[in-house]
Amino acid sequence: MAIEEDLSQWEIASTGKMAAYGIGYVFINYLLGYGLANLFYFYEVEIGLPAIYLSAAFIIFAIWNMVNDPLLGYLTDKPLKWTRKYGLRAPWVVITTFPVVILFYVIWIPPQGMGAMIIFLWFIIITCLFDTFFSIYNDHVYGGFTNQFPSEYERRRAFAIATILMFVLITIMTVIGSVTIVYGDPSSFVRWAMLMMIILGIYGVIVLTGVRESPEMKQMFIQAFDKAEKIGFFKTMKAALKTKNFAISCAGYTISITATTLIAASTIYLYKDVYRIPYIYGLIPAIVGTVAGLLMIPFWSNYARKHGFKKCYATAYILHGICFLPFLFISDIIFHTIFWAIYQMVYIGEVTMLMPVASDTYDEVSSKMEKRVDALLVGIRTFFFRVAFLVVGVVIPLIHVMTAYDTNPYAIQTPLAIWGIRVHAALIPGVIMIIMGLIFKKWYTLEGKEKEALVMKLKDLGIYR
């Protein structure tokens, strides 16, 4: 259930700030869920990198992702001489924005005609460089949300705005991809990447106006850090993971990202090989799904207000898992569009509650540490959800090898290969989502009196803002 709040104690963040901050989630979630969704297909089919090389490259990339996130979060989650002046989080966002954007483009221009080993090494070096900067950016945008929007009201409203922006702007970017990308034409992917680099650069500038920290917020970080006991990286990480609600939240996010990454990476295979339609037809489900999802935001926001973050998140999460299963049987774009609209209507409820639930668990861990450690917590959370890249790098090539998938861009796949695509697009994501949703519903406890007591403790420690 939702808790009662006294909002008279501080100035509520403006809608403009919430919107500018929300663009940061557009930036991050486009790159995570959509910008890199076709990467496996691009290197497997368009570039022709053998599956064994591509699988190994994805695994190395995923391992680097998993290792660097909590470490970079820990190293940057403390006041330095220059961050004491400019803010704990905003400077890191400023520093990493444009390296992320530029390296995203470079990923899509591998050297041609130089052999599989050169392309393999190129993929590893560029993606790992990209992720180093992206991890710092991600840690401090997500980590800053908790203090920029401390109350339940602000968190619910801010992430509802962010969700609207994500659905609308990511759909527009997806439409651009649909009209730009052509099967069998690697240069079309490069043109698309150039357009995305420009758009993401504009978004990056907007975000800088939303992450600015007030003098009071800077002072709170510094004072809490200076008076708190200095705890090492592994001890802090251990304490965080021993906090049950944080651990369950991390597991839920990991499973959700794994499921959505699998279907995102599989969509181009569904269009090309199962439905046998041009990629531009993806415009239809993209637009219809976005409209359907946006129409459901008031419902999910009101549901969360009445029943609390936990019930809203658990309900949407389980329904999200069920919505994968129809894609095991769909064979044309019309039914794909219908069920994608239903999928988005449910998924948007989960997305709306994503940061409110995460922020509550960050509060709980920070209360134990007696200082804000949000960037480290985002890093730990990211460590686990990078499993998604590992799964994609193992599951898709393994299934393709087992089902004899033909990598020729113009090939007609066998029924076995088509069934393999359905398995990595729908069956695996649906099953793991349903199981995890039931686990979250049973064992996550941060609600009601327990949450009210947590807020009081944070106020007593002077770290509730």
N, C-alpha and C positions, 0 to 999 in steps of 0.2 A: 504494500500500500504506500501511497505518497505521504510525505511528511509535511507538517506545518512549518512555515518559515516566516521570520521577521525580516522583510526586505528594506527596512528603514535605516539599517546600519551603514550602508554604503551607497554610492552612486551606481545605479544599474548601467551596465555597458550599453552603448547606443546600438541601434539597428545597423547603422553604417559600419561600426567596428565589427559587429557580428558577421556582416556580409563580407567585408574585406578579409576577415580571418577565415571565413568559409571558403573563399577562393583557394586558400592553402590546401584545403581538403580536395578541391577539384584537381589541383596540381598533382597532389600525391596519389589520389585514387585513380586518376587517368593513367598515370605511369604504371601503377601497380596492376590494375585490372584490365586495362585496354591498350595502353601504349605499347606494352610488351607482349600482348596476347598473341599476336601473329608472329612473334620472334621464332618460335620453334618451326612453324610452317615455312617461314621465309628461308631459314638456313637449311631445312630439310629438302624442300621442294624447289624453291627458286634458285638457291645457291648450289644445292646438290651436295651438301656436306653429309657424308655417310652417318647413319644412325649411331654407330658406336662412338664416333668422335663427338657428335652432338650431345649424346647422352652424358658422356664424360665431361664435356664443357659445362653443361647445365648443373651437374653434380658439384663440380668445383666452384662454380658461381654461387650455388646455393649454400655450400659450406662457408665460403667467404662471407656471404650475407649473414649467416647465422652467428659467426664469430665476431664480426666487426660491430654489429649494432649495440649490444650491451656494453662493449668495451668503450666505444666512442661516446655512448650516452654517459657512462661513468666519468670519462675524462673531461667531458665538456659540461657536466652537471655541477660545476663548482665555480664560485666567483674568482675570476682572474683580474689582474690589474686593470685591463681595458674593459672587461665585461662588468666590473663594478661601476664603471662610468656609464656605459651604454646599455646595460641590461643583461640579464642572464641568458635570455633566449634570442632576442631580436638580432644581435650581432651575428650569431651562427646562421640564422636564416639568410641574412644579407650576404654573407661570405659564400654560401653554397648554392644560391639560386642559379646563377648563370653557368657555373661548371656542370650542374645537373642537366640543364637545357642543352648545352653544346654537346656533351658526351652522349646524350640520348640520340642526337642526330648521327654522330659518328658510328654508333652501333650498326647502323643500317647501310654503311658504305664500306663493307669488307673488301680487301684487295682481291682482284679477279685474276684468274689464270695463274695462280702461284702455288697450287696444290692444297690438299686438305689440311696438312699440318700447319701451314701458315694461317689459313682461315681459322683453324682451331685455336691457335695461340692468340690471334687477333681478338676473337670472341672473348676469350678468358680475360685478357688484359683490359680491354675497353669496358666490358661489363663490370669488372671488379672496380675499376676506377670510377665508373658511373655510380656504382652502389656505395662507394665510400662517401662521396659527397651527398648522395641521396639519403643515406642513413642519418647523417647529422641534421639535414634539413627536416626529415621525417620526425626524428627524436624531439626536436625543439618546437615544431608546429604542434604536434600532438601533445608534447609535454607541457606546453604553455597554456593549453586550453583549460586545464584544471584551475589555474589561478586567474586567468583572464575572466573566467565565468564561474565563480565559486558556488553560487546558489543553485538549487535544483531547478528553479524557474529559469535562470539564465542558461543553464546547460541544456535544458529541454528546448528553449527557444532558439539558442545559438545553433544547435545542431539540426534543428528543423530547417532553419534558413540554409545551413550548409548542405543539407540533403536536397533541398529544392535546387540550389545552385549546381550541385553535382549531377543531378538527373538532367537538368536542362542543358548545361554547358558540355557535359560529357557526351550527351546525345548529339549535339551539334558537331562535336569533333568526330564522333562515330560516323555521322552522315558524310562528313568531308572524306573520311577514309573510304566509305562505301563507293563514292563517285570517283575516287582517285586510283584505288588499287585495282589492278587487272591481273588475273591468273596468267602465269607464264611471262610476265613482264617485270623483272626485278627493279627496273628504273622507276616504275610507278610507286613502289614502296619508298624509294629515295625521295621522290617528289612529295609524297605524303609526309614523310619524316621532316622535311624542310618546313612544310606548312605548320606541323605540330610544334616545331621548335619556335617559330614566330609567335604562335598563340600562347604557348607556355611561358615565353619570355614576357609577354604582356601581363599574363596572370601573376607572374613572379613580382612584377613591379607593384601591382595592386596589393598583394599580400603584405608587402613591406609597410603599408599604411595601417594594417590591422594588428601587427605583432608588437607594435611599440608599447613599451612598459612604462607605467607611471613611476614617478620618484618614490612613492610609498611602496610600490611593489618591489622595486630594486632594493630598497632599504630592508624590506621584510626578508628577502632572500639572503642578504648579506648577514643580517643579525642572527637569523636562524642557523645559518651555516657556521658562523663564528662560535656560537655558544653550544652547538650540538657536538656530541662525541664523534671523533673522526673514526669512521669504520671503513675497512678495506673493501675492495671490489667484490671479492668472493663471499665475504661475510654479509655484505649488503644484499647480494644476489640470493644467498641462501635464506636470509630472513624474509625477503620478498616472496620467494617460492614456497616458504612454509606458511604463508598467509593464504588460507584456503580459498577465499573468494577471489583473490588475485590470480591464483593458479588456475581456478576453474574458468575465469574470464579469459586468461591466456589460451587455454585449451579450446574454448569456444571460438575465439577469434581465429586460431590456427586452422580449425576444421572448416570454418566458414570461408576463409581466404583460399584454402586448398580446393574446396568445392567450386567456388566461383572462378578460380583461376583455371581449373580443369575445363569448365564449360566455356569460358572465354577463349581458351586456346583451341577448343574443339569446334567452335562455331564455324570457322572458315572451312573445316573439313565437312561439317554438316551441309553447308551451302554447296560446296564444290562436288562432293562425292555422294552424299545421301540424297539431297534434293535435286542436284545437278542443275543449279541456277547460277547466273552471274552474281558476283559479289555485291553489285549495286542493289540487288533485291533486298539486301540486309537493311536498307532504308526503312522498309515497311515495318518490321517488328521493332526496330529501334525507336521510331517515332510513336507508334501505337503503345509500346511498352512504357515509354516515358510519360505519355499523357495519362495512362492508367495509373502509374505509380504516383504521379503528382496529385491526382484526385484523391488518393488515399492518405495523404499526409495529415489532413485535419483529423481523420478518424484515429490514426495511430497516436497522434499528439494528445488527443482527448482521452484515449484509452490509457496512455501512460500517466496523464494527470490524475485520473480516477483510481487506477490500480497500481501505480508505481512502476519503476523501471524494470524490476525483475519479471513481473508477470507479462508485461508487454514484450520484453525481449524474448522470453522463453516461448511465448505463443507464436510470435512471428518466426522464430528460429525453426521450430518444429514444422510449421506450415511451409516454410521455405524448402526444407528437405523433401517434403512430400511433392512439391511442385517440380522437382527434377524428373520424377518418374515418368510422366507422359512422354518425354523426349526419347524414351526407349522405343516408342511405337510410331511417332509422327513421321510422315513421309513426304510432306509438301509444305510449302511456305505459308499457306493459309492457316493450317492448324498450328504450325510453329508460331505464327503471329498471335493467334488466340491464346495459346497456353503461355507464350512469353509475356503477354499482358497480365495474365493471372499471376505468373511468377513475380513480376515487378510490383504488383499490388501488395504482395506479401513481403517481398524482400525490402521494400522501402520502410516497413515497420521495424525490421531488424536494424537497418542502417541508421534510422532515426535514434535508436537507443544505444548505438555502438559507443559513442564517447561518453554519454551520461553514465552508463554502467562502468566503463573503464575508469572514468574520473573518480567515481566512488571508491573503486579498489585502490587507486593511487592515493587517495586520502587516507585509506586505512593503513597502507604500508608506511606512508609518511608520518602518521601518528605514532607508529612504533619507532621510527628512526628519529623522531622529534625534529625533522627538517624536511624540506621539499627535496625529493629525489625523483621527480617526474620523468626527466630525460632518461635516466637509467632504467626506470620502469618501462618506458616506451621501448628502450633498447632491448630489454629482456623479452617483452611482448613480441617485438619484431623478430628476435632470435627464433622464437617458436613458429611464427607464421611464415618465416622464410622456408619452412618445410614445404610450403606450397610449390616453390620452384623445384625443390628436390623431387617431389612427387611427379610433377610434370616431366622432369628430366628422366625419370625412371619409367613411369606408367605408360606414357604415350609411345615412346620408342619400343618398349617391351611388347605392348599390345600390337603395334604395327608389325614387328618382326614375327610374332606368333600368328598373326592373321594374314601375313604376306601382303601388306599394303604396298601398292605400286606408287613410287614417288614421281612418276611422270605427271606433269601438270595437266595433261590432257587424257590421262588414263580413265577407264571405266572400272571401278573397283568390284571385286567379287562380293557375294553376299556375306562371306565370313569377315572380310575387311570392313564392310559396312557395319556389321554387328559389333566389331571391335571399336569403331568410332562411337557407337551408341553407348558402349560400356564406359569409355573414359569421359563421355560427355554427360551421362545421366545416371547410370547405375551406381557407380562408385560415389559420386557426389551426394546423391540422394540418401544412400544408406548411412554414410558417416554423419551427415547432418542430422538425421532423425535420432540416431543414437546419442549424439552429443547434446542435442536439445533436451532430451529426457534427463541426462545427467545434470545439466545446468538447472533444470526445473527442480530437481530433488535436493541438490546439495549447495546451491548458492543461497546465502542467508542475509546479505546486506540490504535490509529493508526495515521499515517501521522503527521500533524502539532502538534496535541495534544501530541503525543509521543516525537517529537523533543523538544518541550518546556519542557517536563518532564526531559529529559536528561540534558538540560542546567541547570535546577534548582538543580538537584542532584550534578552536577559539582560545582555549586556555594556553595552548602552546604558542599562540601568535602566528600561526601559519595558515590561517583560513582566509586567503585572498590571492 
